[in-house]
């Protein structure tokens, strides 16, 4: 990779990273991410995916992608690898062979602070601003430690910066419904209630 000034890298540099390694490009800077997600991380990912797919039935709302090594190109200087994303049917034309090249309807990250503190810091502080700036309608931050799902909505971009105007916190016993995925709801108890190995 050709040496470039800090913050000057592009999507081409991201796609030139070594095969088998995981990276994200945020505002022209490459960040190495964890290769191996934790057990509870994968359990939560599976629970969210199961809740969506069991409700979709015979209609096609869009593409719900959980886990895996896939890229979302938000702009030439921002390429991320979310834990989960949802793309409505009318936006599926933005998929290419290399990535999803556009703004998904939902992005989600599952926090793993115990062994991925740097990733967690970016998920918690950097990505809300980044996603709002690029007009992502809804960003979910899922915390095992707190047993919460925070749904950030109403993105606003002003003077080159973004923020979400609304935040709703869902806990076990609550049900998440979202305009971004019409007709589907998520039971928060089922996301955290049957983890293996059990939480201490």
N, C-alpha and C positions, 0 to 999 in steps of 0.2 A: 504494500500500500504506500502510495506517495505521501510524504509528510506534508501536512497542511496546517495552517494556523488554527488555534483552538476555536471550535465552533464553526469551522468551514467545511466539514465533511457533508456528503450528500448520500442519497439513496444508493448511488453506485458504489460508494465505499462500504455501506452496510452489506450489500449483496456480494461484496468481495471478501468478507470475513471468512475465516477458515471453516470448511465444511464440518458439521458436527458440533460447532460451538454456538452458543446463544448470545446474541447481542441485541441492544436496542439503540437507536439513534434519536437523540433528543436535542433539538436546537443545534444540530451540527456537531454534537459530541457523542462518541460511541461509549456505551456502558455494557460491561460484561454482566450477564445474568446467570442465575443458577442453572446448571444442567439437569439437576435431579430434584423434582418437587417432593415435598414431604408426604408421608402417609395420609395425614388428616387433610392436607391440601387436596389430594386426589379424591378422598372420600367426599369432601364438600363439592368439588367439581362434578363428581358423578351424581350426587344428589340433586344439584341444580339441573343438570342435563336430563335426568330421569323425570323430574317434575314437569319440565317443558314437553318432552316427547310423549308422555302419557296423556297429555291434554290436547295435543295438536290434532289427533285423530285423522280424519280424511281430508282436511283442508290444508293448504300450504300457506303458512304465514310468512315464511322466509327461512333463512339459514341460521341455525343455532349451533355455534361451534364452540366446543368446550375442550380446552387443552390442546396439546400438539404444538409442533414447531411451525407456526405460520405467521406471516408478516402482514401488518396493516400499514400502508403508506399513506400517512395523513398529508404529507407535503414532501418536497425534495430534501428537507433537512429533518424530517421526523418520521421514523419508521419504528413501530412498536410491535411487541409480541404479547398480546393480552392473554390472560387465563381463559377468558370467555368473551364471545361477541355474538350479537344478533344483528342480522341484516334483513330488512324487509324484502319481500319478493320483488318489488319494483326497483330495488337497488342492486340486485344480483348481477346486473351487467357490468358492475365495477370489479368483479373478480377477473383476474388474469392468471396466466400460468404461474407467475412468480409471487403473487400477493393479492390482497384486497386493496384496491387503490382508490380510496375515497374515505368518506366519513360513515362508520357504522352507526346503527340506531341505538345499540347498547354496547358498552364496554364494561368489563368487570375484572377486578383483581382480588385475589385471595391472599391476605397478609400472612407471612411466615416470619415473624420477627425473631424467633429463636435462632434460626440458622441462616436467614437471609435478611439481615438488618438493613443492608444498603438497598436491596430491592424494595423492602417495606417502606423505607423512607421516601423513595421516589414515588411509590404507589400512593402514599398518603399525602405528600406535599407538592410534588412536581406535576404529577399527572392530572389532578383536577384542573389546574390552570391550563395545561397543555390541551386537554380534551375540550374544555369549554372554549378555548381560543379557536379550536377547529370545528366547533359547532356540534360536537357529539351530544345528542339529546339527553342521554342518561348514562351516568357512570355509577357502578355499584362497587363499594368497598366492603369486602366480606372479612370479618374478624373472628377467628376462632376463639381468641382469648376473651373477647367481650361478648361472644355469641350474638353478634349484630350484623345486619346488612344495612349499610347506609346507601340510600339512593339519592344521588345528586342530580337535579334536573334544572331546567330553565337556564341554559348556557348563555352567557353574555360576553361579547368580545368588544373591548374598547381600548383605544390607544395602544394597540399591539399586545394587550394582555387579556386573559380570560378569567371568568369566575362563574360559579353556579349560583343562581339566585335562590334556589330552594334545596333543602336537605330534609329527608325523612329517615328516621332510624327505626328499623324493624327488629324485634326481638322474638324469641320463642313464644308462641301463642298468637303472634301477629300473622297476617297474610298480606303479601305484597301483590298488588295489581298495578299495572303500568300501561300507560297509553302507547308506549313504544312497542309493546307486544300485546295487541288487543286480544281479549278473550282468554288469556292465560294468567294464572295466579301462582304464587310461590308460597308454600307453607313453611314458615321459618323454623318451626319445630322439627320438621322433617330434614332440614338441612343440617342441624346440629345434634339431633336427638339419638342417632344410631351410629356414632363414630366408633371405629375399631382401629387400634386398641382404645378402650374407654379413656376419657380424660381422668387424670388423677384428681 
